[in-house]
Amino acid sequence: MPNLANLVLNDRQLPTAISHTFTPRDITGNVGTLAESSGVPIGNNLISLSLRKTGNGRTKATVKFVFPVVQNETINGISRPTVVRVARANLEFDFDDTSSTQERDNAIGMVQNTIAQAQTMVMNVLRDLQGVY
């Protein structure tokens, strides 16, 4: 069982990717949460990790991402941070309890490669919000 520990992820910022450090925030039930502090708690980027048995011979592993965008809003001369939009992503793997480590690793690898920048069709849908035809 892994310890909830710092997680460093690079974005795709141009011309140079930026490293984002997510630090452990809490564990509630079977969900561990990591946060990248923005200085304003409502603006923290969050990642949560969970694992659960479904009771039918399957195990679900889930990673959820929350990326809020915060701007200062001024009303009657008082400025306060406000969430103006949020990007979310949910990644769920559903494995049979009889699956092998290699089978699970292969599935994870294919998912990872699907969202690689070189996968133009997928990037057109995810990044550019274009429908397929």
C-alpha positions in Angstrom: 0.0 0.0 0.0 1.6 3.3 -1.0 2.0 6.3 1.3 0.2 9.4 0.3 3.2 11.5 -0.8 4.2 14.5 -2.9 3.4 14.2 -6.6 5.2 16.4 -9.2 3.5 16.7 -12.6 4.5 18.8 -15.6 2.0 20.7 -17.6 2.4 21.6 -21.3 3.0 25.3 -20.9 5.0 26.7 -23.8 7.9 27.3 -24.3 8.8 25.5 -21.1 6.6 23.1 -19.1 6.0 24.0 -15.5 6.4 21.5 -12.7 3.4 21.4 -10.3 3.9 19.9 -6.8 0.9 18.4 -5.2 1.2 17.7 -1.5 -0.9 15.4 0.7 -3.9 17.2 2.1 -6.0 14.5 3.8 -7.3 10.9 3.6 -11.1 10.4 4.1 -12.3 6.9 4.0 -10.5 5.3 1.0 -9.8 8.6 -0.8 -6.4 10.4 -0.5 -6.3 14.0 -1.7 -3.3 16.0 -2.8 -3.4 19.8 -3.3 -1.2 22.3 -5.2 -1.5 25.4 -3.1 -2.3 28.6 -5.0 -2.2 30.7 -1.8 -6.0 30.9 -2.0 -7.6 27.6 -0.9 -10.6 27.9 -3.3 -8.0 28.0 -6.1 -6.0 24.9 -5.1 -5.6 22.3 -7.9 -6.6 18.9 -6.4 -5.9 15.3 -7.2 -7.7 12.5 -5.4 -6.8 8.8 -5.5 -9.1 5.9 -4.5 -9.4 2.2 -4.7 -12.5 0.1 -4.0 -13.7 -3.4 -4.4 -17.1 -3.5 -6.2 -18.2 -6.8 -4.7 -18.5 -8.6 -8.0 -14.9 -9.7 -8.4 -13.8 -6.3 -9.7 -11.7 -3.5 -8.3 -12.0 0.2 -9.3 -9.0 2.5 -9.2 -9.9 6.2 -9.7 -7.9 9.4 -10.1 -9.8 12.7 -10.1 -8.4 16.1 -11.1 -9.9 19.5 -10.3 -8.3 22.7 -11.7 -10.1 25.9 -10.7 -9.3 29.3 -12.2 -9.5 32.1 -9.7 -9.8 35.9 -10.4 -10.2 38.8 -8.0 -13.7 40.3 -8.1 -14.3 43.8 -6.8 -17.7 44.7 -5.5 -18.3 48.0 -3.7 -14.6 48.5 -3.5 -13.9 45.2 -1.8 -11.8 42.7 -3.7 -12.1 39.0 -3.1 -11.0 35.8 -5.0 -13.7 34.1 -6.9 -13.7 30.8 -8.9 -14.7 31.7 -12.4 -14.4 28.2 -14.0 -13.2 24.7 -13.2 -11.6 22.0 -15.4 -12.2 18.5 -14.2 -10.9 15.1 -15.3 -11.8 11.6 -14.0 -9.8 8.6 -14.8 -11.3 5.3 -13.7 -9.9 1.8 -14.2 -12.1 -1.2 -13.6 -10.1 -4.4 -13.4 -11.3 -8.0 -12.9 -9.7 -9.4 -9.7 -8.3 -12.3 -11.8 -6.4 -9.8 -14.1 -2.6 -10.0 -14.1 -0.2 -7.2 -13.3 0.9 -7.2 -16.9 -2.7 -6.9 -18.2 -3.3 -4.0 -15.9 0.0 -2.4 -16.8 -0.8 -2.7 -20.5 -4.2 -1.1 -20.1 -2.6 1.8 -18.1 0.0 2.2 -20.8 -2.5 2.4 -23.6 -4.5 5.0 -21.7 -1.4 7.0 -21.1 -0.4 6.9 -24.7 -3.9 7.8 -25.9 -3.6 11.3 -24.3 0.0 11.9 -25.6 0.4 15.2 -27.4 1.2 13.3 -30.6 -2.2 11.7 -30.7 -3.7 14.4 -32.9 -7.2 13.0 -33.1 -7.6 12.7 -29.4 -6.0 16.1 -28.8 -8.4 17.7 -31.3 -11.3 16.4 -29.1 -9.9 16.9 -25.7 -7.8 20.1 -26.1 -9.5 21.8 -29.1 -13.0 20.7 -28.3 -13.7 19.4 -31.8 -16.2 16.6 -32.4 -15.3 13.5 -34.4 -16.9 12.7 -37.7 
